[in-house]
Amino acid sequence: MTPSCHFVWKATGHRPGNNEVTSTASSHPLGDLIDLVKYPLNRPESRDYWASVMAARNQLGVDGCAVINDFVHPQGVTALNQEIVSQKHTTHFSNQAMNPYFHFEHNPHFSDDHPMNTFLERSSGFIPGDSWDPYGPMSQIFRAPEMVAFVAACLEISELHCYADPLAGLTSNILDPGQLFTWHFDTNDFAVTVLVQQADSGGLFEYAPQIRSAKTEGFDRISKILDGGRHEVKTLDLRPGDLQIFQGRHSLHRVSRVSAESCSRHAAIYAYTEKPGVVGRVERTTQLFGRVLPEHLEAERERVRSDKLVD
């Protein structure tokens, strides 16, 4: 049975009391993976814990992106990468031309140079969620109540759950030499990732912060970036072990091409949702993993979107 994964916190200013998790970094299971001295997820009442949370909140408030350096320590990075490499044979790779909304066909309602009809190469792959050992290092971080609580605190979210999608909840994005993940928006409000293996050259995370909102699509600004404009683009120098919390539904983003002479780029992706039981769309799931499961078909019949932004 897969471990459960949820966190409920009814007041965003609440700080857990001393009767909650207070084990030391050396004895806590997450200490084998996460630097609990620097980021004491096991001591949520501590000053260092809240310093990390507030630093992340400040970054998110600026442009919807927080980077927590060296969150996973070197031994943890090695353990994560070993598991990713062991399951890399299950990766679904795809080489497709898509627009920023994961559409692949020309839309006659828009001009040929509109973002809806601008198709760029995506050539990366994903290891699906049903590839992982439920008690391995990837799952251990993803499902740890302390991890879920920390992410919720950083995002100032009162209730958070592991994404229930059996394929997309816990994944690894793989970019082999010569591959890239082109400009796109996420369907979920935020993403949580750890860079596990850095490319020798290329494979950089780039983003245009808050380029659209629930009220406007921002098509003109998006067009400039798709045409090569760099005015609104930021580039992150992520290192193995860095935790990134990113609000990608409103920020256009990509991972640039990995050099042909480079090693592969590996990233762990931990997906969480504010509501329990959320499952991804059939179309997007098929694009990313090459298949769907009965859970996706059932969820599609019941789906309701909270905004009208293009997916």
N, C-alpha and C positions, 0 to 999 in steps of 0.2 A: 504494500500500500504506500502511495506517495504521501510524504508528510504534508500536513496542512500549512496554510500560509496566509495569515491576515493580521491586521493591526487596527484597533479601534481606539481613537483618542478624541474625546468629546470636547476638548478645549485646546486650541492651538497654543495657548500660553502655559499649559500644564507641564510641570516637570515631575517625572515619576519619583516616588518616595524611596526611602531606604529599604523598604520591604521588597522592592523589585530587584531585578538582576544586578548583582554587585560582585560577581566572581572576578578574580584577578585575571590579568591578561595571560599569565602563564598556564593557568588551569582551564580557561575557557576554550571550548572546541574551536571557536572562530579564530583563536590565537594562532592556529596552524596556518591560517591564510591571510588574515587581516592584521594590520599593525594596530593592536589594541592599546599600545602605550601612547601612540600619537593620536589615535582615534578610538577612544574607549567606549565602543558601542555597548559593552557589558556594564558600563557605569553611567547610565543616562542622567544621573543626578549630579555628575561631576562638572567642574568648570571647563575642563578641556573638551568635554562632549559638546557643551553649549557654545563654546568658542568655534568649534568646527561647524555646528549647525548655523550659527549666525553668519559666519563667513560665506557659507554656501548660499544662504538667503540673500545676502548682499549682492553676490554675483548674479543670481537669478533675477534679482530686481533690476539690474543694469541692462541685461540683454538676453535673459532667458537661458543662460548657460553657466553652469558651475563646474569647476574642475577641482577635485580633491586629490592633490598629488600624493603618490606613494601610499595610497589607501590599502592596497594589497602588497604585502612585503615580498621581497625577492623569492623566498621559498614558496610562498603562495602562488606567485606568478608561474613558477616552474610547475607546480602541481596542476594549475589550470591548463597550462599549455600542453602538458602531457596528456590530459584527458581530451583536449580538443584534437590533438594529433591522432589519438587512438580512435576517435570517432570521425575523422575527416573523410573516411570512405563513404559516409552516409550523406555528405554534402550534396545539396541540389544546386548545381550551377546553371545559370541561364545567361545567354548573350542576346540581348534584345535592345531595340531602340524604343524608348518610352518618353512620355512627357513628364513634367514634375508631379503629376497626379496618378502615375502608374497606368496611364492609358496608352494604347498602342495603335489606335486607328484614327485616321483623319476625321475631324469634326466639321461638317459643312456649315455649321452655324458661326464659325469663327474664320478670320482671315488666315492665310497660309503662314504668316509670320507671327501669329498669336501664340502665347505660351501653350495653349491647348493643342496647337498643331506643330509644336517644336519638339522633335524627337531626338534624344541623345542616347548614346550607348550606355547600357548597364551590363556588366560582365562578371559580377561577383556571385558568391554562393552562400547558402545558409545551412548549417547543421540543425536539423529539426529537434524539437523538444523531446520527442520520444526516443532519442538516441542516448540520453544521459542516464547514468546510474543515479537513482533517486537519493543515494547517500554519498555520492561522489562530491568532489570539491565544487563543481559548477552548481549543483543543486544545493549544496550546503550553504553557500553564500546567498543564493536566490531566495531560499525558503526560511532562512533564519529570522525569527521574530525580531531580533535586534537590528537586522539589516532593514527589514520592512519599516520598523519604527523610526530608524534614522532617516530613511528616504522621506517618510511622511513628515518628519519634523523639518527637514530641509525645505520641502515644498509647502509647508504649512497646511497640510491636508489632514483632516480629522479622522478619516477612515481610509485604509489602503489594503489592497489584496493582491496576491500574485495573480497575474493575468492567467485566466483559466484555460486559454487556448492550448490544446495538447501539443501543437507544433510550434507556435510562435511565442509561447510564454517564456521559455528559456532557450536561447539560441546562441550560436556563434556565427558571426559574419566573417567569411573567408575571402580575401582578395589575394589570388596567386599572382605571380609576376605578369605584368601586362594588363591586369584587370583594374576596373574602377567601378565605383557606385555613383552614378551621375546625380545631378541636381534633382531634389525631390522634397516633398513634404511628408511627414508622418501622419497616419490616421489617428494615432493616440496622442494625447495632450503632452506627454513627456516620455522620455526614454532614459534608461539607466544603463551605462556601459562601463566596462573595464577594458582598457587596451592591454592585451596579453602578449602579443608579439608585434613589435614595431618593424615596418619595412625599412630596409637599408636606405632606400631612396623612393620618394613619392609616398602615396598612401596617407596624405595629410587630410585632416578633418577641416572643412571650410564651411562657413555659414554666413547667411545674411539675416541678422537678427530682426525678428518681429516685422517681417516684410509684408505680412498680411494680418488681418484681424477678423473677428467674427462679423464685422460690419463691412469690410472691403476686401476684395481679392488681391488688390495690388498688382494687377496684370502689367501695367507699364513698368514698374520697378523690376518685376520678375523678368520681363523681356530683355532689359538691359543686361542683367546678369547672364541669362542664357546666351546672349550675343557676345559674351566675353568681358563685360564690364566688371570692374573690381572695386568701384567706389564704396559699396556697402558690404563688401566681403571681408570677413575676419578669418584668420588661419590659426589653428591651435597646434602648439608643439606638444602633443601628448606623448607620454613615456609609459612603458610597461608598468602596470600597477596603478595607474591613475584612474580614479573613478570620475565619470562624467555624468551629470544630470542635465538633460537638455530638453527644452520645450520646443519640439520639432514640428508641431502642427502649424505654427505660425511663422516659423523661420525656415527659409529655403536652405538646404544643406547638401553636402556631398562628401565623398572620400575620393581624393584625386587618384590618378592612375599610379599603380605600383610599377616601378621601373622593371624592365625586362630582365635586368641583371640582379634584382633584389631577392631577398627572401620573402615569403608570404606575410601578409598582415592578418593577424587573428584578433578578434575582439569578442568578448563575452557580452551578451545583451540580456539584461534582466528587465522584464516587462511587468509593470504593476498597474492596477486600475483602482478607481475609487469605489466602484461597485463590484460585488462578487459575481462570479459566473460569466464574465464577459468572454466572448469568443470572436475571432476575426472573421472578416468577410470572405466569402467563397472565392471571389475573383482574385483578391490580393493574396490569399493563402495559396492558391494554385500557382500564381506567378512566382512566389518566393520558395515554395516547397515542392511544386510539381504534383501535388495531390491534396485532397481534402478528406476529412473524416466525418462520420455521421454527426458529430457535434457541430460542425460547421454548417451542414445542411439544415439542421434544426434551428440554429441561431439565425440563419438568414431569413427564415420565415417569420421571425419575431422582431427583426431589427428596426430600431427607431433612432435617428440621429438627433443630437441636441443642437446642432448648428447646420447651416446651409452651405458651408464651404465645400468646394470641389474635393472629392476623394479620388 
